């Protein structure tokens, strides 16, 4: 098979070209997946910090849950095109952080068996492991298994990026 280009040069599309093109497509798909995972990890790292901040601010300043409503409105006014700052999602973020933070002792044993470097503190390991799970899955597992995170930590290993 051949095609004529603008410069009237015939390009022969042979099996080498088809193989090369498939390789390029495969690389692009892999890069798209890696980029999606990297974005997810950063987003969940931000959610982790935000959940921690919300709890600390509520505790230290006696703000109560009204601050979440106000934060949602303020974030939407500054970032109208960014989803994820609804009142409900901010409560999820707070609950999600609390859930894993409260499970800290139970999770230590599982995290110690992970492939993460030993010099990272355990809470940071939890954050990194949980950060590799898509946000919707985190919310689902948190509410489905609100008594214990241990059954889910085996699933966390499935999401680890090598």
LUMTI-689629 format. One line per 2 residues: number of its first residue (from 1); their letters; for each residue x, y, z of N, C-alpha, C. Coordinates in Angstrom, 2 decimals. Example, Ala and Ser with C-alpha at 12.3 -4.5 7.8 and 13.67 -1.06 7.14 Angstrom:
<rs>
1 = AS = 13.19,-5.69,7.80,12.30,-4.50,7.80,13.20,-3.30,7.80 ~ 12.85,-2.25,7.08,13.67,-1.06,7.14,12.90,0.03,7.87 .
</rs>
This chain:
<rs>
1 = XX = 0.85,-1.16,0.00,0.00,0.00,0.00,0.90,1.23,0.00 ~ 0.51,2.25,-0.74,1.30,3.47,-0.77,0.37,4.68,-0.77 .
3 = XX = 0.91,5.79,-0.29,0.15,7.04,-0.24,0.99,8.12,-0.90 ~ 0.32,9.06,-1.52,1.00,10.19,-2.11,0.88,11.37,-1.15 .
5 = XX = 2.01,12.01,-0.87,2.02,13.16,0.02,1.93,14.44,-0.79 ~ 1.92,15.60,-0.12,1.83,16.89,-0.80,2.98,17.10,-1.78 .
7 = XX = 4.11,16.57,-1.47,5.28,16.74,-2.33,5.37,15.66,-3.39 ~ 4.29,14.92,-3.57,4.20,13.86,-4.57,5.22,12.76,-4.38 .
9 = XX = 5.63,12.54,-3.14,6.53,11.44,-2.85,5.68,10.28,-2.37 ~ 5.90,9.14,-2.94,5.12,7.98,-2.54,5.75,7.35,-1.31 .
11 = XX = 4.89,7.12,-0.32,5.33,6.47,0.91,4.79,5.06,0.89 ~ 5.66,4.13,1.00,5.25,2.74,1.01,4.94,2.34,2.45 .
13 = XX = 3.69,1.99,2.68,3.28,1.57,4.02,3.39,0.05,4.06 ~ 4.52,-0.39,4.57,4.78,-1.82,4.63,4.66,-2.30,6.07 .
15 = XX = 5.01,-3.53,6.31,4.88,-4.12,7.64,5.79,-3.45,8.66 ~ 6.95,-2.94,8.23,7.83,-2.21,9.14,7.17,-0.94,9.65 .
17 = XX = 6.54,-0.20,8.73,5.86,1.02,9.12,4.69,0.72,10.06 ~ 3.90,-0.27,9.73,2.75,-0.64,10.55,3.20,-1.05,11.95 .
19 = XX = 4.26,-1.82,12.02,4.81,-2.24,13.31,5.31,-1.03,14.10 ~ 6.01,-0.12,13.43,6.52,1.08,14.08,5.37,1.96,14.58 .
21 = XX = 4.33,2.10,13.77,3.18,2.91,14.15,2.47,2.30,15.38 ~ 2.34,0.99,15.42,1.73,0.33,16.58,2.56,0.57,17.84 .
23 = XX = 3.87,0.56,17.69,4.78,0.82,18.80,4.59,2.25,19.33 ~ 4.46,3.20,18.41,4.24,4.59,18.81,2.90,4.72,19.55 .
25 = XX = 1.86,4.10,19.02,0.55,4.15,19.68,0.63,3.57,21.09 ~ 1.33,2.47,21.22,1.47,1.82,22.51,2.20,2.73,23.50 .
27 = XX = 3.26,3.39,23.05,4.01,4.32,23.91,3.12,5.48,24.35 ~ 2.35,6.01,23.42,1.45,7.12,23.76,0.43,6.69,24.81 .
29 = XX = -0.15,5.50,24.64,-1.12,5.00,25.62,-0.47,4.81,26.99 ~ 0.74,4.27,27.02,1.44,4.09,28.30,1.73,5.44,28.96 .
31 = XX = 2.13,6.42,28.18,2.40,7.75,28.73,1.14,8.41,29.25 ~ 0.02,8.20,28.56,-1.25,8.75,29.03,-1.63,8.14,30.38 .
33 = XX = -1.43,6.87,30.53,-1.74,6.20,31.80,-0.81,6.70,32.89 ~ 0.48,6.79,32.59,1.44,7.30,33.58,1.10,8.73,34.00 .
35 = XX = 0.70,9.55,33.05,0.34,10.94,33.36,-0.91,10.97,34.24 ~ -1.89,10.14,33.94,-3.11,10.08,34.75,-2.79,9.65,36.17 .
37 = XX = -1.93,8.68,36.31,-1.54,8.20,37.65,-0.81,9.31,38.40 ~ 0.09,10.00,37.72,0.84,11.09,38.38,-0.10,12.20,38.84 .
39 = XX = -1.07,12.55,38.00,-2.05,13.57,38.38,-2.85,13.09,39.58 ~ -3.27,11.83,39.58,-4.04,11.28,40.70,-3.23,11.32,41.99 .
41 = XX = -1.97,10.95,41.92,-1.12,10.95,43.11,-1.00,12.37,43.67 ~ -0.79,13.35,42.81,-0.67,14.74,43.26,-1.99,15.25,43.84 .
43 = XX = -3.09,14.92,43.18,-4.40,15.36,43.67,-4.68,14.78,45.05 ~ -4.42,13.49,45.21,-4.68,12.86,46.50,-3.71,13.34,47.57 .
45 = XX = -2.51,13.71,47.19,-1.57,14.31,48.14,-2.13,15.65,48.62 ~ -2.67,16.42,47.68,-3.31,17.68,48.05,-4.52,17.44,48.94 .
47 = XX = -5.36,16.47,48.59,-6.54,16.14,49.41,-6.12,15.73,50.82 ~ -5.04,14.95,50.91,-4.53,14.52,52.22,-4.18,15.74,53.08 .
49 = XX = -3.39,16.65,52.48,-2.99,17.87,53.20,-4.20,18.73,53.55 ~ -5.14,18.85,52.62,-6.33,19.65,52.85,-7.18,19.06,53.97 .
51 = XX = -7.36,17.74,53.97,-8.11,17.09,55.05,-7.46,17.33,56.40 ~ -6.16,17.21,56.43,-5.41,17.47,57.67,-5.58,18.93,58.10 .
53 = XX = -5.46,19.85,57.14,-5.61,21.27,57.45,-7.01,21.59,57.98 ~ -8.03,21.04,57.35,-9.40,21.30,57.79,-9.58,20.86,59.23 .
55 = XX = -9.12,19.67,59.54,-9.28,19.15,60.91,-8.49,20.02,61.90 ~ -7.27,20.38,61.55,-6.46,21.22,62.45,-7.10,22.59,62.65 .
57 = XX = -7.57,23.20,61.58,-8.20,24.51,61.69,-9.48,24.44,62.52 ~ -10.28,23.40,62.30,-11.51,23.26,63.07,-11.20,23.06,64.55 .
59 = XX = -10.17,22.27,64.83,-9.81,21.98,66.22,-9.19,23.20,66.90 ~ -8.22,23.81,66.24,-7.47,24.92,66.85,-8.25,26.22,66.91 .
61 = XX = -9.17,26.43,65.97,-9.88,27.71,65.89,-11.36,27.60,66.25 ~ -11.81,26.40,66.63,-13.22,26.18,66.95,-14.15,26.69,65.85 .
63 = XX = -13.82,26.40,64.61,-14.60,26.88,63.48,-15.84,26.04,63.21 ~ -15.78,24.76,63.51,-16.92,23.89,63.22,-17.04,23.60,61.74 .
65 = XX = -18.15,22.94,61.36,-18.33,22.51,59.98,-18.72,23.65,59.04 ~ -19.10,24.81,59.58,-19.45,25.94,58.73,-18.27,26.38,57.87 .
67 = XX = -17.06,26.14,58.35,-15.88,26.53,57.58,-15.81,25.74,56.27 ~ -16.31,24.53,56.25,-16.27,23.73,55.03,-17.18,24.34,53.97 .
69 = XX = -18.36,24.76,54.38,-19.29,25.43,53.46,-18.65,26.70,52.89 ~ -18.03,27.50,53.76,-17.40,28.74,53.32,-16.21,28.46,52.40 .
71 = XX = -15.41,27.48,52.75,-14.26,27.11,51.93,-14.71,26.67,50.54 ~ -15.77,25.89,50.49,-16.31,25.44,49.21,-16.71,26.63,48.35 .
73 = XX = -17.44,27.56,48.92,-17.88,28.76,48.17,-16.68,29.57,47.69 ~ -15.71,29.77,48.57,-14.53,30.56,48.21,-13.70,29.90,47.12 .
75 = XX = -13.52,28.60,47.23,-12.75,27.89,46.20,-13.47,27.91,44.86 ~ -14.80,27.73,44.88,-15.57,27.79,43.63,-15.51,29.17,43.00 .
77 = XX = -15.46,30.20,43.80,-15.41,31.55,43.22,-14.05,31.83,42.58 ~ -12.99,31.28,43.14,-11.64,31.49,42.59,-11.33,30.51,41.46 .
79 = XX = -11.82,29.27,41.60,-11.55,28.21,40.62,-12.87,27.64,40.09 ~ -13.64,28.40,39.32,-14.97,27.94,38.90,-14.95,26.71,37.98 .
81 = XX = -13.85,26.48,37.28,-13.79,25.37,36.34,-13.23,24.09,36.94 ~ -12.78,24.16,38.19,-12.19,22.99,38.82,-13.25,22.29,39.68 .
83 = XX = -13.44,21.01,39.40,-14.39,20.22,40.18,-13.67,19.64,41.39 ~ -14.42,19.25,42.39,-13.82,18.59,43.54,-13.85,19.43,44.81 .
85 = XX = -14.38,20.65,44.72,-14.42,21.51,45.89,-15.84,21.74,46.40 ~ -16.73,20.84,46.06,-18.10,20.96,46.58,-18.08,20.73,48.09 .
87 = XX = -19.12,21.19,48.74,-19.25,20.99,50.18,-19.15,19.51,50.52 ~ -19.86,18.69,49.76,-19.86,17.24,49.99,-18.45,16.66,49.83 .
89 = XX = -17.75,17.05,48.77,-16.42,16.49,48.54,-15.44,16.95,49.62 ~ -15.57,18.18,50.08,-14.69,18.65,51.16,-14.95,17.85,52.45 .
91 = XX = -16.22,17.50,52.71,-16.50,16.62,53.85,-15.89,15.23,53.62 ~ -15.96,14.74,52.38,-15.32,13.46,52.07,-13.81,13.53,52.30 .
93 = XX = -13.21,14.63,51.89,-11.76,14.80,52.06,-11.40,14.77,53.54 ~ -12.17,15.48,54.33,-11.94,15.50,55.78,-12.12,14.10,56.36 .
95 = XX = -13.19,13.44,55.99,-13.46,12.08,56.50,-12.42,11.08,56.03 ~ -12.00,11.21,54.79,-10.99,10.32,54.22,-9.68,10.43,54.98 .
97 = XX = -9.24,11.67,55.21,-8.02,11.86,55.98,-8.18,11.26,57.39 ~ -9.29,11.56,58.04,-9.53,11.05,59.40,-9.54,9.53,59.42 .
99 = XX = -10.18,8.95,58.42,-10.30,7.49,58.34,-8.92,6.83,58.34 ~ -8.05,7.28,57.43,-6.73,6.66,57.35,-5.84,7.07,58.51 .
101 = XX = -5.97,8.27,58.98,-5.18,8.71,60.12,-5.55,7.92,61.37 ~ -6.84,7.67,61.58,-7.29,6.90,62.74,-6.89,5.42,62.65 .
103 = XX = -6.71,4.95,61.45,-6.33,3.56,61.24,-4.81,3.38,61.29 ~ -4.10,4.44,61.62,-2.64,4.46,61.59,-2.01,3.24,62.25 .
105 = XX = -2.41,2.92,63.45,-1.79,1.80,64.18,-2.10,0.48,63.49 ~ -3.33,0.30,63.05,-3.71,-0.95,62.38,-2.96,-1.13,61.07 .
107 = XX = -2.68,-0.04,60.41,-2.05,-0.10,59.09,-0.54,-0.26,59.17 ~ 0.05,0.10,60.28,1.51,0.04,60.40,2.06,-1.32,59.98 .
109 = XX = 1.40,-2.36,60.41,1.89,-3.71,60.10,1.86,-3.96,58.59 ~ 0.79,-3.56,57.92,0.69,-3.79,56.48,1.68,-2.92,55.72 .
111 = XX = 1.80,-1.67,56.12,2.71,-0.75,55.43,4.16,-1.19,55.59 ~ 4.49,-1.75,56.74,5.85,-2.22,56.97,6.23,-3.31,55.96 .
113 = XX = 5.24,-4.00,55.42,5.49,-5.05,54.45,5.51,-4.53,53.00 ~ 5.29,-3.22,52.83,5.22,-2.65,51.48,6.62,-2.53,50.88 .
115 = XX = 6.65,-2.18,49.60,7.92,-2.05,48.88,8.49,-0.63,48.94 ~ 7.89,0.23,49.74,8.38,1.60,49.86,9.66,1.63,50.68 .
117 = XX = 10.52,2.63,50.47,11.78,2.72,51.21,11.55,2.77,52.72 ~ 12.43,2.14,53.46,12.29,2.04,54.92,12.49,3.38,55.62 .
119 = XX = 13.18,4.33,54.99,13.46,5.59,55.67,12.28,6.57,55.65 ~ 11.19,6.22,55.01,9.99,7.05,55.00,9.16,6.69,56.22 .
121 = XX = 8.68,7.72,56.95,7.90,7.40,58.14,6.58,6.75,57.74 ~ 6.00,6.02,58.68,4.83,5.18,58.39,3.64,5.98,57.89 .
123 = XX = 3.36,7.13,58.48,2.23,7.93,58.03,2.44,8.41,56.60 ~ 3.67,8.74,56.26,3.97,9.14,54.88,3.80,7.95,53.93 .
125 = XX = 4.16,6.75,54.39,3.94,5.55,53.56,2.46,5.35,53.30 ~ 1.65,5.54,54.33,0.20,5.40,54.17,-0.29,6.39,53.13 .
127 = XX = 0.15,7.63,53.26,-0.26,8.67,52.32,0.14,8.29,50.89 ~ 1.35,7.77,50.71,1.79,7.41,49.37,1.00,6.22,48.82 .
129 = XX = 0.76,5.24,49.66,-0.01,4.08,49.20,-1.43,4.45,48.84 ~ -2.08,5.19,49.72,-3.46,5.59,49.49,-3.55,6.53,48.29 .
131 = XX = -2.50,7.31,48.08,-2.47,8.24,46.96,-2.42,7.57,45.60 ~ -2.19,6.29,45.57,-2.13,5.56,44.30,-3.47,4.94,43.93 .
133 = XX = -4.45,5.11,44.79,-5.78,4.57,44.54,-6.65,5.72,44.04 ~ -7.41,5.52,42.98,-8.28,6.59,42.49,-9.21,7.12,43.59 .
135 = XX = -9.52,8.41,43.54,-10.31,9.07,44.56,-11.66,8.38,44.78 ~ -12.36,8.06,43.73,-13.66,7.41,43.86,-13.57,6.07,44.59 .
137 = XX = -12.50,5.33,44.34,-12.30,4.05,45.04,-12.02,4.29,46.51 ~ -11.24,5.32,46.82,-10.97,5.65,48.22,-12.28,5.93,48.97 .
139 = XX = -13.14,6.74,48.37,-14.40,7.08,49.02,-15.26,5.83,49.18 ~ -15.35,5.04,48.14,-16.15,3.81,48.19,-15.66,2.88,49.30 .
141 = XX = -14.36,2.62,49.35,-13.80,1.71,50.35,-13.94,2.27,51.76 ~ -13.77,3.59,51.88,-13.85,4.21,53.20,-15.24,4.02,53.79 .
143 = XX = -16.28,4.23,53.00,-17.62,4.09,53.52,-18.10,2.64,53.55 ~ -17.60,1.82,52.67,-17.98,0.41,52.66,-17.38,-0.33,53.84 .
145 = XX = -16.16,0.00,54.18,-15.43,-0.70,55.23,-15.02,0.26,56.34 ~ -15.96,0.99,56.89,-15.58,2.02,57.84,-15.11,1.48,59.19 .
147 = XX = -15.19,0.17,59.43,-14.65,-0.36,60.68,-13.16,-0.62,60.60 ~ -12.67,-1.04,59.46,-11.25,-1.39,59.38,-10.74,-1.20,57.97 .
149 = XX = -9.53,-0.69,57.86,-8.90,-0.50,56.56,-8.06,-1.72,56.16 ~ -7.80,-2.62,57.07,-6.91,-3.74,56.79,-7.31,-4.58,55.58 .
151 = XX = -8.57,-4.94,55.39,-8.89,-5.74,54.20,-8.56,-5.01,52.90 ~ -8.58,-3.69,52.92,-8.33,-2.92,51.71,-6.85,-2.70,51.42 .
153 = XX = -5.99,-2.84,52.40,-4.59,-2.54,52.18,-3.96,-3.53,51.19 ~ -4.50,-4.73,51.07,-4.00,-5.64,50.05,-4.33,-5.11,48.66 .
155 = XX = -5.46,-4.42,48.54,-5.81,-3.82,47.26,-4.90,-2.64,46.93 ~ -4.40,-1.96,47.96,-3.48,-0.85,47.75,-2.24,-1.34,47.04 .
157 = XX = -1.74,-2.51,47.42,-0.55,-3.06,46.78,-0.76,-3.26,45.29 ~ -2.01,-3.55,44.90,-2.35,-3.74,43.49,-2.11,-2.46,42.69 .
159 = XX = -2.29,-1.31,43.30,-2.18,-0.03,42.61,-0.77,0.55,42.64 ~ 0.17,-0.08,43.34,1.51,0.49,43.43,2.13,0.60,42.05 .
161 = XX = 2.74,1.75,41.79,3.40,1.99,40.52,4.85,1.58,40.64 ~ 5.30,0.74,39.75,6.68,0.27,39.79,7.56,1.16,38.97 .
</rs>
